[in-house]
Amino acid sequence: MKAIFGIAALVIVLAVVGSIARKQLQVVGPAGAAAPPASIADGTSGATVAQQALGIEERARAETARALEQGAERNQRADP
C-alpha cells in the first residue's frame, strides 16, 4: 500500500514539475523564435559573433559590478 502511494505521489510531483517546465518554456519561446539579431539588440551592427559575445559579456560584468556597488551602499545606509 505504501508503494502505491509512493508511486502516486511521484507521478503527481512529476506532473507538477512538467507543467511548470512547460509554462517556463512557453514564456521563453521556442529556440530561435523571433528574437532580434544580437547586432540590432546591442547596437553593434557589423560586428562578428565573437565581438558581440564579448560586448554582451562586458555589459553583464559592468551591470553586475554596478548592482553589487548599489547593494553595498544600501547596506552601509542600513547600518545604524
Protein Blocks (a to p, Z undefined) as FASTA:
>chain_A
ZZmmmmmmmmmmmmmmmmmmmmmmmmnopehiaiacfklmnopghiafklmmmmmmmmmm
mmmmmmmmmmmmmmmmmpZZ
